[in-house]
Amino acid sequence: MPYLFSLLSAVGDNPGGAIPQEIRNNVQLAFMILMTLAAVAIIVIVLMQKGTNDNVGAISGSSDTYYGKNKGKTNEQRLKIATFALFSFILVCAIIVSVVMFVGQAK
């Protein structure tokens, strides 16, 4: 891991390479805000998903008709994909924030 940071901070003695500290702080703040919004969206999406029991739904009710059951499966799939996409987005943002924060400090 220190090898990665040494590669990223190869430009001079300035921590973070040639990136000024003010810009690093602004990038960090922007990604933290995006991660917070994505976390709130994940909470809402998880609450919208159907529970393990077929008759239990956190926010939306379940329908017993054939159309309602099949429509629910496609909506459930969309919610699962959205949950995974938001989780991946938060993971990538966390990696970017950690690189921006700690690059140049592992010398």
C-alpha positions as semicolon CSV with decimal commas, in nm:
position;residue;x (nm);y (nm);z (nm)
1;M;0,000;0,000;0,000
2;P;0,277;0,253;0,071
3;Y;0,406;0,180;-0,280
4;L;0,074;0,300;-0,425
5;F;0,091;0,624;-0,228
6;S;0,453;0,680;-0,331
7;L;0,353;0,641;-0,696
8;L;0,067;0,886;-0,657
9;S;0,280;1,144;-0,478
10;A;0,575;1,140;-0,715
11;V;0,554;1,514;-0,786
12;G;0,769;1,717;-0,545
13;D;0,739;1,760;-0,170
14;N;0,387;1,899;-0,181
15;P;0,147;1,647;-0,017
16;G;-0,086;1,517;-0,281
17;G;0,154;1,583;-0,563
18;A;0,080;1,908;-0,745
19;I;-0,273;1,939;-0,605
20;P;-0,309;2,237;-0,370
21;Q;-0,447;2,170;-0,021
22;E;-0,756;2,389;-0,080
23;I;-0,858;2,187;-0,385
24;R;-0,799;1,861;-0,198
25;N;-1,027;1,983;0,083
26;N;-1,297;2,088;-0,165
27;V;-1,283;1,752;-0,346
28;Q;-1,305;1,571;-0,015
29;L;-1,607;1,779;0,092
30;A;-1,784;1,724;-0,240
31;F;-1,738;1,347;-0,226
32;M;-1,849;1,334;0,137
33;I;-2,171;1,518;0,044
34;L;-2,230;1,281;-0,248
35;M;-2,171;0,980;-0,022
36;T;-2,418;1,115;0,235
37;L;-2,687;1,165;-0,030
38;A;-2,624;0,815;-0,168
39;A;-2,646;0,668;0,184
40;V;-2,985;0,833;0,240
41;A;-3,099;0,701;-0,100
42;I;-2,987;0,349;-0,005
43;I;-3,185;0,367;0,319
44;V;-3,499;0,471;0,131
45;I;-3,453;0,204;-0,137
46;V;-3,395;-0,071;0,119
47;L;-3,711;0,032;0,302
48;M;-3,903;0,014;-0,026
49;Q;-3,790;-0,343;-0,095
50;K;-4,013;-0,632;-0,012
51;G;-3,927;-0,834;0,294
52;T;-3,853;-1,205;0,303
53;N;-4,220;-1,280;0,369
54;D;-4,441;-1,232;0,061
55;N;-4,702;-1,035;0,255
56;V;-4,461;-0,792;0,421
57;G;-4,356;-0,464;0,261
58;A;-4,188;-0,179;0,446
59;I;-4,338;0,114;0,257
60;S;-4,547;-0,020;-0,028
61;G;-4,816;-0,282;0,016
62;S;-4,823;-0,609;-0,171
63;S;-5,082;-0,704;-0,428
64;D;-5,235;-1,050;-0,461
65;T;-5,329;-1,023;-0,829
66;Y;-5,125;-1,190;-1,101
67;Y;-5,038;-0,853;-1,254
68;G;-4,936;-0,714;-0,917
69;K;-4,713;-1,012;-0,840
70;N;-4,529;-0,998;-1,173
71;K;-4,501;-0,620;-1,161
72;G;-4,354;-0,651;-0,813
73;K;-4,080;-0,882;-0,938
74;T;-3,961;-0,632;-1,195
75;N;-3,976;-0,350;-0,941
76;E;-3,788;-0,563;-0,688
77;Q;-3,519;-0,631;-0,945
78;R;-3,486;-0,261;-1,019
79;L;-3,458;-0,182;-0,648
80;K;-3,190;-0,448;-0,604
81;I;-2,992;-0,309;-0,897
82;A;-3,028;0,046;-0,764
83;T;-2,911;-0,067;-0,419
84;F;-2,605;-0,237;-0,565
85;A;-2,527;0,063;-0,788
86;L;-2,547;0,306;-0,496
87;F;-2,334;0,078;-0,281
88;S;-2,073;0,063;-0,557
89;F;-2,086;0,441;-0,593
90;I;-2,024;0,488;-0,219
91;L;-1,736;0,240;-0,230
92;V;-1,567;0,419;-0,520
93;C;-1,620;0,758;-0,354
94;A;-1,467;0,629;-0,031
95;I;-1,160;0,506;-0,218
96;I;-1,124;0,841;-0,397
97;V;-1,157;1,034;-0,070
98;S;-0,899;0,817;0,103
99;V;-0,653;0,859;-0,184
100;V;-0,706;1,235;-0,191
101;M;-0,667;1,261;0,187
102;F;-0,368;1,034;0,238
103;V;-0,164;1,070;-0,079
104;G;0,175;1,213;0,002
105;Q;0,151;1,134;0,373
106;A;0,293;0,779;0,348
107;K;0,655;0,879;0,294
